[in-house]
Amino acid sequence: MDMRHPVEVQSGPKGFMISYLEALSLVERLHRLLLDVIKDEFERVGVLEINSVQALLLFNIGENEVTAGELKSRGYYQGSNVSYNLKKLVEMGYMHHQRCEIDRRSVRVRLTEQGRQIRDTVTDLFERHAEGLVQKEIIDNAGIEEITTMLRRMERYWTDQIRYIY
């Protein structure tokens, strides 16, 4: 048994199922860890009024101008309370909002200068992490490309499953 991975490697369908469940659990843990890492970075730099979910949302929006609906469809936001976070970010001055001319029910948002500073802080954090992963030989370019390719395949498979149901 590999001590880094508590699940014993097994072949066949049962072994695959065990590995699949471990991978799902790992993806979930990694997302929570990512939010903790962002939170720690903002505590380090003294920005306490914004939470890690909001900071990640600003990072993902970047220079785009989007509607609340587009945030989820484009994968910019994973949570269920997007309206709450958008409202808070507008109130705190991190985002501009404007009603759409075509559909007055829809609101378009974009970052303010203050929002771009938060985005830049997250960008700097991710750049340091990318450099550290390579320098410490944790993963190289080929490895990250392989992981990304596999995760995209799983994403397509799950998306197809949802489309098949409806």
FINUZA-581203 format. One record per residue (C-alpha): residue number from 0; residue in one letter; x, y, z. Coordinates in nm, 2 decimals, decimal comma. Layout:
romi resi = NUM; resn = A; x = X; y = Y; z = Z
...
This chain:
romi resi = 0; resn = M; x = 0,00; y = 0,00; z = 0,00
romi resi = 1; resn = D; x = 0,13; y = 0,35; z = -0,09
romi resi = 2; resn = M; x = 0,14; y = 0,54; z = 0,24
romi resi = 3; resn = R; x = 0,06; y = 0,87; z = 0,06
romi resi = 4; resn = H; x = -0,27; y = 0,73; z = -0,06
romi resi = 5; resn = P; x = -0,46; y = 0,53; z = 0,21
romi resi = 6; resn = V; x = -0,66; y = 0,34; z = -0,05
romi resi = 7; resn = E; x = -0,50; y = 0,02; z = -0,17
romi resi = 8; resn = V; x = -0,46; y = 0,01; z = -0,55
romi resi = 9; resn = Q; x = -0,69; y = -0,25; z = -0,69
romi resi = 10; resn = S; x = -0,76; y = -0,35; z = -1,05
romi resi = 11; resn = G; x = -1,09; y = -0,40; z = -1,22
romi resi = 12; resn = P; x = -1,42; y = -0,22; z = -1,18
romi resi = 13; resn = K; x = -1,41; y = -0,21; z = -0,80
romi resi = 14; resn = G; x = -1,06; y = -0,07; z = -0,80
romi resi = 15; resn = F; x = -1,16; y = 0,19; z = -1,05
romi resi = 16; resn = M; x = -1,46; y = 0,29; z = -0,84
romi resi = 17; resn = I; x = -1,24; y = 0,34; z = -0,53
romi resi = 18; resn = S; x = -1,00; y = 0,55; z = -0,73
romi resi = 19; resn = Y; x = -1,28; y = 0,75; z = -0,89
romi resi = 20; resn = L; x = -1,43; y = 0,83; z = -0,54
romi resi = 21; resn = E; x = -1,09; y = 0,93; z = -0,41
romi resi = 22; resn = A; x = -1,04; y = 1,16; z = -0,71
romi resi = 23; resn = L; x = -1,38; y = 1,32; z = -0,65
romi resi = 24; resn = S; x = -1,30; y = 1,37; z = -0,28
romi resi = 25; resn = L; x = -0,96; y = 1,52; z = -0,37
romi resi = 26; resn = V; x = -1,12; y = 1,77; z = -0,62
romi resi = 27; resn = E; x = -1,36; y = 1,89; z = -0,35
romi resi = 28; resn = R; x = -1,08; y = 1,92; z = -0,09
romi resi = 29; resn = L; x = -0,86; y = 2,11; z = -0,33
romi resi = 30; resn = H; x = -1,13; y = 2,36; z = -0,40
romi resi = 31; resn = R; x = -1,18; y = 2,42; z = -0,02
romi resi = 32; resn = L; x = -0,80; y = 2,45; z = 0,02
romi resi = 33; resn = L; x = -0,78; y = 2,70; z = -0,26
romi resi = 34; resn = L; x = -1,03; y = 2,92; z = -0,08
romi resi = 35; resn = D; x = -0,83; y = 2,89; z = 0,24
romi resi = 36; resn = V; x = -0,50; y = 2,98; z = 0,06
romi resi = 37; resn = I; x = -0,67; y = 3,29; z = -0,09
romi resi = 38; resn = K; x = -0,81; y = 3,38; z = 0,25
romi resi = 39; resn = D; x = -0,47; y = 3,35; z = 0,41
romi resi = 40; resn = E; x = -0,31; y = 3,57; z = 0,14
romi resi = 41; resn = F; x = -0,57; y = 3,84; z = 0,19
romi resi = 42; resn = E; x = -0,51; y = 3,83; z = 0,57
romi resi = 43; resn = R; x = -0,13; y = 3,85; z = 0,50
romi resi = 44; resn = V; x = -0,18; y = 4,17; z = 0,29
romi resi = 45; resn = G; x = -0,43; y = 4,32; z = 0,53
romi resi = 46; resn = V; x = -0,74; y = 4,31; z = 0,31
romi resi = 47; resn = L; x = -1,01; y = 4,18; z = 0,55
romi resi = 48; resn = E; x = -1,34; y = 4,31; z = 0,40
romi resi = 49; resn = I; x = -1,35; y = 4,07; z = 0,11
romi resi = 50; resn = N; x = -1,38; y = 3,69; z = 0,14
romi resi = 51; resn = S; x = -1,20; y = 3,43; z = -0,07
romi resi = 52; resn = V; x = -1,51; y = 3,34; z = -0,28
romi resi = 53; resn = Q; x = -1,55; y = 3,71; z = -0,37
romi resi = 54; resn = A; x = -1,18; y = 3,75; z = -0,45
romi resi = 55; resn = L; x = -1,19; y = 3,44; z = -0,67
romi resi = 56; resn = L; x = -1,50; y = 3,58; z = -0,84
romi resi = 57; resn = L; x = -1,32; y = 3,91; z = -0,92
romi resi = 58; resn = F; x = -1,02; y = 3,71; z = -1,05
romi resi = 59; resn = N; x = -1,23; y = 3,50; z = -1,28
romi resi = 60; resn = I; x = -1,42; y = 3,80; z = -1,42
romi resi = 61; resn = G; x = -1,10; y = 3,98; z = -1,50
romi resi = 62; resn = E; x = -1,15; y = 4,24; z = -1,77
romi resi = 63; resn = N; x = -1,48; y = 4,09; z = -1,89
romi resi = 64; resn = E; x = -1,82; y = 4,25; z = -1,85
romi resi = 65; resn = V; x = -2,08; y = 3,99; z = -1,77
romi resi = 66; resn = T; x = -2,43; y = 3,93; z = -1,64
romi resi = 67; resn = A; x = -2,50; y = 3,73; z = -1,32
romi resi = 68; resn = G; x = -2,63; y = 3,45; z = -1,53
romi resi = 69; resn = E; x = -2,31; y = 3,43; z = -1,74
romi resi = 70; resn = L; x = -2,10; y = 3,40; z = -1,42
romi resi = 71; resn = K; x = -2,22; y = 3,05; z = -1,37
romi resi = 72; resn = S; x = -2,25; y = 2,94; z = -1,73
romi resi = 73; resn = R; x = -1,89; y = 3,05; z = -1,80
romi resi = 74; resn = G; x = -1,76; y = 2,88; z = -1,49
romi resi = 75; resn = Y; x = -1,66; y = 3,20; z = -1,31
romi resi = 76; resn = Y; x = -1,87; y = 3,12; z = -1,00
romi resi = 77; resn = Q; x = -1,94; y = 2,79; z = -0,83
romi resi = 78; resn = G; x = -2,16; y = 2,89; z = -0,54
romi resi = 79; resn = S; x = -2,53; y = 2,93; z = -0,51
romi resi = 80; resn = N; x = -2,54; y = 3,29; z = -0,37
romi resi = 81; resn = V; x = -2,40; y = 3,48; z = -0,67
romi resi = 82; resn = S; x = -2,65; y = 3,77; z = -0,63
romi resi = 83; resn = Y; x = -2,55; y = 3,82; z = -0,27
romi resi = 84; resn = N; x = -2,18; y = 3,83; z = -0,35
romi resi = 85; resn = L; x = -2,23; y = 4,06; z = -0,65
romi resi = 86; resn = K; x = -2,44; y = 4,30; z = -0,44
romi resi = 87; resn = K; x = -2,17; y = 4,31; z = -0,17
romi resi = 88; resn = L; x = -1,89; y = 4,36; z = -0,42
romi resi = 89; resn = V; x = -2,08; y = 4,65; z = -0,58
romi resi = 90; resn = E; x = -2,16; y = 4,80; z = -0,23
romi resi = 91; resn = M; x = -1,79; y = 4,78; z = -0,13
romi resi = 92; resn = G; x = -1,68; y = 4,94; z = -0,46
romi resi = 93; resn = Y; x = -1,51; y = 4,64; z = -0,62
romi resi = 94; resn = M; x = -1,75; y = 4,62; z = -0,91
romi resi = 95; resn = H; x = -1,96; y = 4,85; z = -1,13
romi resi = 96; resn = H; x = -2,31; y = 4,74; z = -1,23
romi resi = 97; resn = Q; x = -2,54; y = 4,87; z = -1,50
romi resi = 98; resn = R; x = -2,88; y = 4,75; z = -1,63
romi resi = 99; resn = C; x = -2,87; y = 4,60; z = -1,98
romi resi = 100; resn = E; x = -3,02; y = 4,82; z = -2,25
romi resi = 101; resn = I; x = -3,18; y = 4,53; z = -2,42
romi resi = 102; resn = D; x = -3,31; y = 4,33; z = -2,12
romi resi = 103; resn = R; x = -3,38; y = 4,57; z = -1,83
romi resi = 104; resn = R; x = -3,41; y = 4,28; z = -1,59
romi resi = 105; resn = S; x = -3,05; y = 4,19; z = -1,65
romi resi = 106; resn = V; x = -2,75; y = 4,37; z = -1,49
romi resi = 107; resn = R; x = -2,40; y = 4,37; z = -1,64
romi resi = 108; resn = V; x = -2,10; y = 4,39; z = -1,40
romi resi = 109; resn = R; x = -1,73; y = 4,47; z = -1,44
romi resi = 110; resn = L; x = -1,44; y = 4,54; z = -1,21
romi resi = 111; resn = T; x = -1,36; y = 4,88; z = -1,07
romi resi = 112; resn = E; x = -1,00; y = 4,99; z = -1,02
romi resi = 113; resn = Q; x = -1,03; y = 4,86; z = -0,66
romi resi = 114; resn = G; x = -1,16; y = 4,52; z = -0,80
romi resi = 115; resn = R; x = -0,87; y = 4,50; z = -1,04
romi resi = 116; resn = Q; x = -0,63; y = 4,54; z = -0,75
romi resi = 117; resn = I; x = -0,79; y = 4,24; z = -0,58
romi resi = 118; resn = R; x = -0,77; y = 4,05; z = -0,91
romi resi = 119; resn = D; x = -0,40; y = 4,14; z = -0,93
romi resi = 120; resn = T; x = -0,34; y = 4,02; z = -0,58
romi resi = 121; resn = V; x = -0,49; y = 3,68; z = -0,67
romi resi = 122; resn = T; x = -0,29; y = 3,67; z = -0,99
romi resi = 123; resn = D; x = 0,03; y = 3,73; z = -0,81
romi resi = 124; resn = L; x = -0,05; y = 3,45; z = -0,56
romi resi = 125; resn = F; x = -0,12; y = 3,21; z = -0,84
romi resi = 126; resn = E; x = 0,20; y = 3,31; z = -1,02
romi resi = 127; resn = R; x = 0,40; y = 3,24; z = -0,71
romi resi = 128; resn = H; x = 0,23; y = 2,90; z = -0,67
romi resi = 129; resn = A; x = 0,30; y = 2,81; z = -1,03
romi resi = 130; resn = E; x = 0,66; y = 2,90; z = -0,99
romi resi = 131; resn = G; x = 0,69; y = 2,71; z = -0,66
romi resi = 132; resn = L; x = 0,53; y = 2,39; z = -0,80
romi resi = 133; resn = V; x = 0,78; y = 2,39; z = -1,09
romi resi = 134; resn = Q; x = 1,09; y = 2,49; z = -0,88
romi resi = 135; resn = K; x = 1,02; y = 2,23; z = -0,61
romi resi = 136; resn = E; x = 0,96; y = 1,97; z = -0,89
romi resi = 137; resn = I; x = 0,61; y = 1,89; z = -0,76
romi resi = 138; resn = I; x = 0,47; y = 1,90; z = -1,11
romi resi = 139; resn = D; x = 0,60; y = 2,00; z = -1,45
romi resi = 140; resn = N; x = 0,43; y = 2,13; z = -1,76
romi resi = 141; resn = A; x = 0,35; y = 1,79; z = -1,90
romi resi = 142; resn = G; x = 0,20; y = 1,68; z = -1,57
romi resi = 143; resn = I; x = -0,03; y = 1,98; z = -1,54
romi resi = 144; resn = E; x = -0,14; y = 1,94; z = -1,90
romi resi = 145; resn = E; x = -0,22; y = 1,58; z = -1,84
romi resi = 146; resn = I; x = -0,43; y = 1,66; z = -1,53
romi resi = 147; resn = T; x = -0,61; y = 1,94; z = -1,71
romi resi = 148; resn = T; x = -0,69; y = 1,71; z = -2,00
romi resi = 149; resn = M; x = -0,83; y = 1,44; z = -1,78
romi resi = 150; resn = L; x = -1,04; y = 1,69; z = -1,58
romi resi = 151; resn = R; x = -1,18; y = 1,84; z = -1,90
romi resi = 152; resn = R; x = -1,28; y = 1,49; z = -2,02
romi resi = 153; resn = M; x = -1,46; y = 1,43; z = -1,69
romi resi = 154; resn = E; x = -1,63; y = 1,77; z = -1,72
romi resi = 155; resn = R; x = -1,75; y = 1,68; z = -2,07
romi resi = 156; resn = Y; x = -1,87; y = 1,34; z = -1,95
romi resi = 157; resn = W; x = -2,07; y = 1,49; z = -1,66
romi resi = 158; resn = T; x = -2,21; y = 1,76; z = -1,89
romi resi = 159; resn = D; x = -2,32; y = 1,50; z = -2,13
romi resi = 160; resn = Q; x = -2,49; y = 1,31; z = -1,85
romi resi = 161; resn = I; x = -2,69; y = 1,62; z = -1,75
romi resi = 162; resn = R; x = -2,79; y = 1,69; z = -2,11
romi resi = 163; resn = Y; x = -2,89; y = 1,32; z = -2,15
romi resi = 164; resn = I; x = -3,13; y = 1,34; z = -1,86
romi resi = 165; resn = Y; x = -3,32; y = 1,64; z = -2,00
